Amino acid sequence: MTTPALPSLEARVKLYRIGMGFAALQFVQAAVDLKVADALDDEPLGADELAKAVDADPDALGRLLRALSCLGFFEADEDGRFRHTELSRMIRQDSTWGAPDVIRFGWLHVPVSVLHHTADAVRTGEAAFPKVFGTQAQSYFVNDDPEAGAIFNRAMTANTILLNNAPALVAALAPRPGETVMDVGGGQGQLLLQLMEAYPDIHGVLLELEQVLPGVDERLRAGGALAARAELLAGDCRESVPGGADTYLYKHMMYMWDDDTVVAILRNTARAAASGARVVVVDMLLGGDSPFEEICTAVDLLMVLMGGGKRRSVDQFAALFEQAGLDYQGARSIEGDQSVLLTALVP
């Protein structure tokens, strides 16, 4: 019997790289926990020096650093010392991007526990999250595990910074002078804050769950730099949406809900808003030649596990706007951004 030829070296290496993916994430998490990136400045340091700085075993830390160097975190020079890379600088605690929380959430017990049930979820089409935790994801993060919820919220804020071209998105939204912009489900208020800084003549309203509001950026809260033009409201858009805004903004939240819930949210908006008000959905879409496609398809499957949500195409969003009684105006891509801006008007 002829021995079949081995698959290509590229395919074999990729297989093992994927198979070790669980370890790669934990290696980066260990570097975050040990604050290795924080102990390293512009000058390269050896493993012994770094081990002393972070109170670690020199041999084990050297092995961790070599493994991380293969992933693009840190780089070894000819003398065996390690220097920063762009990736390793991102996971410093003093970085402005929140990347450590992206890693923390990825290794959190919540997604790890749910991912164990991927095959069952694909086989049955039933969400794994309620089976594992006994409740829906949104309720769990708010009511059952607020510490995990805080990490989740910070990771979502980091996503706003790292996956979005915020200046381009802010420019594309272009509210008119005197407009009131309501960011519905806007988390800690990062996008609304940037809009209010870029357009000093607008007013901003952040609608969020009551439990989320204490974590809103201090610049939007009472006494903050933008408080005079900002209003924080507690509410659930699935139940109702306040009136009075000229633009209703839904950024990266519709993918968390099934079609019926999205239509209900849009209908609540249509009922509350005045004729001519703008409804803007900012979301990552399926399909197309995008550097974010791998992330988008992964999140789409994760929504099967979490329950209810999904990523959608432009045509699917257009249909949902129509079902909600809104006049769909079209979609606009944002350069260097994972997002597409979809706009509709209230009749």
Secondary structure as UniProt FT lines:
FT   HELIX           9..19
FT   HELIX           21..34
FT   HELIX           36..39
FT   HELIX           47..54
FT   HELIX           58..70
FT   TURN            71..72
FT   STRAND          75..76
FT   TURN            78..79
FT   STRAND          82..83
FT   HELIX           86..90
FT   TURN            93..94
FT   HELIX           99..107
FT   HELIX           109..115
FT   TURN            116..117
FT   HELIX           118..124
FT   HELIX           129..133
FT   HELIX           137..139
FT   HELIX           140..144
FT   HELIX           146..162
FT   HELIX           166..173
FT   TURN            177..178
FT   STRAND          180..184
FT   TURN            187..188
FT   HELIX           190..198
FT   TURN            200..201
FT   STRAND          203..208
FT   TURN            210..212
FT   HELIX           213..215
FT   TURN            218..220
FT   TURN            222..223
FT   TURN            225..226
FT   HELIX           227..229
FT   STRAND          230..234
FT   TURN            237..239
FT   STRAND          247..251
FT   HELIX           254..256
FT   HELIX           259..272
FT   TURN            275..276
FT   STRAND          278..283
FT   TURN            291..292
FT   HELIX           293..306
FT   HELIX           314..323
FT   TURN            324..325
FT   STRAND          327..333
FT   TURN            335..336
FT   STRAND          340..345
//
